[in-house]
Structure formats: C-alpha cells, structure tokens
Amino acid sequence: GLVTWALRREDIEGGAKAAAEAGVDLGKVLEGARDRTDGVRLTWKLTDPYAMALGGVIPFLIAWGATPHPAETAPPAGELLGVTVEHPDDAAVRSALDALGVAADVSPGVAPKLRARIGTPNGIVEI
C-alpha cells in the first residue's frame, strides 16, 4: 500500500509555510542531486519525506527547478486520476491539503490511509 506521496511544488518554501500555517510541519527543505548515466545532472529540493505529516497522508513537497523531470525519460506507467485519504482527524487533513492546493477526497477513518487511482493502458488500478 501507499505510505506517503510527493507533490510537485516549485515554490517549495511557500508550500512548507502554507502547511505550517495550517498546523502541519513538513520538515526542513533539503537539497539533492544525482547524475544520470547520460551525464545530465538532476537537482531538486524537497521537504523531509520522512516527516510523515499526519501519518503520511499529507504529501512531502518536491521542486525540480530547471532540471528535467525524471518522468520525461521514464517508461509510461499510468496517469494519476485521484487520491483518497482517510484519517481520524479528517478536518486537519482537509485544512492542510487545502493550504497546499491539493484536490483529494478526504473522509474520516480509524487510521491514516491513502488510496491512489491510476489509469493504465489495461484499465484503472487502485493502490
């Protein structure tokens, strides 16, 4: 199953601040880099993916800047059609997702839970 997820947000500092104002700490903004086998250097910024805000149902943020997005060279896998979130404090989740501009279905649940609907050439898959 899904443990957490990422949200592309080029204004990553603004996103982290908006989340904090909604009561959710996404952790420090970190930087990373790697070189692809073709010599292209990928660089990015991201909030701490291990912060696991509200049990992991709030995405960590990633900004690719001028770097080519890795999906440009990845084989096609599918299209994200939607995200569903369950959480005991669904109001806090909704507030944090709204602050980040994330459209997701949020409902009360006994434990944090994420579901993703992905459209593939073979039909819709739910994880």
TAVENHU-V253599 format. One line per field, one symbol per residue. ss: DSSP state (~ for helix, > for strand, _ for the rest). burial: I if it has 9 or more other C-alpha atoms within 8 Angstrom, else O. Layout:
ss->???
burial->???
//
This chain:
ss->_____>>>___~~~~~~~~~~_______>>>>>>>_____>>>>>>>_____~~~~___>>>>______~~~______>>>>>>>>>__~~~~~~~~~~~____>>>>____>>>>>>>>__>>>>_
burial->OOOIIOOOIOOIOOIIOIIIOIOIIIOOIOOOOOIOOOOOIIIIIIIIOOIIIIOIIIIIIIIIOOIOOOOOOOOOOOOIOOIIIIIIOIOIIIIIIIIIOOOIOIOIIOOIIIIIIIIIOOOOOOO
//
